[in-house]
Every structure is written in structure tokens, then in C-alpha cells.
């Protein structure tokens, strides 16, 4: 969790608003927050997990 807070400290304070304005969140599931989606995305990108492993880990962390 503290790694996530460190990563978020590099984002602009209004990153969610910017993502919405640029349609970066287009197609986002209605029951998922932008933060949860970004946390899920960092698993395959930052950790090198397969998509199958990403889904498993995201479900365990209740991100999806």
C-alpha cells in the first residue's frame, strides 16, 4: 500500500479529472473507480505479471 501512495505522489493533484477530460477513462466499468483501474494496470506493467495473474491478484485485493 505504501508503494501505491509513493507512486500517486508523482501524479498531478487533479489526475482523475484530467483522465476524464481526455477520455482516458472511456469504457471504464461503472463499478470500478479510476484509482482501482490504475492500481490494476500497474500489475502487468510494473510487476510483469501475466493478465491471468493480474486478474487473480486484483480479485484478491477487491480491485475488480
C-alpha positions as CSV (number, residue, x, y, z in Angstrom):
1,X,0.0,0.0,0.0
2,X,2.8,2.5,0.8
3,X,4.2,1.9,-2.7
4,X,0.9,3.0,-4.2
5,X,1.0,6.2,-2.1
6,X,4.5,6.9,-3.3
7,X,3.5,6.3,-6.9
8,X,0.4,8.6,-6.5
9,X,2.6,11.4,-5.1
10,X,4.1,11.8,-8.7
11,X,0.6,12.3,-10.2
12,X,-0.8,15.8,-10.7
13,X,-3.3,16.6,-7.9
14,X,-6.2,16.6,-10.5
15,X,-5.2,13.4,-12.4
16,X,-8.6,11.9,-12.2
17,X,-10.3,15.0,-13.7
18,X,-7.6,15.2,-16.4
19,X,-8.2,11.5,-17.2
20,X,-11.9,12.1,-17.5
21,X,-11.5,15.2,-19.7
22,X,-9.2,13.4,-22.1
23,X,-11.4,10.2,-22.4
24,X,-8.6,8.1,-20.8
25,X,-11.3,6.5,-18.7
26,X,-13.6,5.8,-21.6
27,X,-15.0,2.3,-21.3
28,X,-14.3,2.1,-17.5
29,X,-16.6,-0.3,-15.8
30,X,-19.2,1.6,-13.7
31,X,-18.4,-0.3,-10.5
32,X,-14.6,0.4,-10.7
33,X,-13.0,3.7,-9.7
34,X,-10.3,5.3,-11.7
35,X,-7.8,4.7,-8.9
36,X,-8.7,1.0,-8.8
37,X,-8.2,0.7,-12.5
38,X,-4.9,2.3,-12.4
39,X,-3.8,0.1,-9.5
40,X,-4.8,-2.9,-11.5
41,X,-2.9,-1.6,-14.6
42,X,0.3,-1.3,-12.7
43,X,0.4,-5.1,-12.0
44,X,1.2,-6.2,-15.6
45,X,3.1,-3.1,-16.5
46,X,5.1,-2.5,-13.3
47,X,5.4,-6.0,-12.0
48,X,5.4,-8.0,-15.2
49,X,2.5,-10.3,-14.2
50,X,0.6,-12.1,-16.9
51,X,-3.0,-11.0,-17.4
52,X,-4.2,-14.1,-15.7
53,X,-2.1,-13.4,-12.7
54,X,-3.2,-9.7,-12.8
55,X,-6.9,-10.8,-12.6
56,X,-6.2,-13.2,-9.8
57,X,-4.3,-10.6,-7.7
58,X,-6.8,-7.8,-8.5
59,X,-9.7,-10.0,-7.3
60,X,-7.9,-10.9,-4.1
61,X,-7.4,-7.2,-3.5
62,X,-11.0,-6.4,-4.4
63,X,-10.0,-4.1,-7.2
64,X,-12.2,-5.8,-9.7
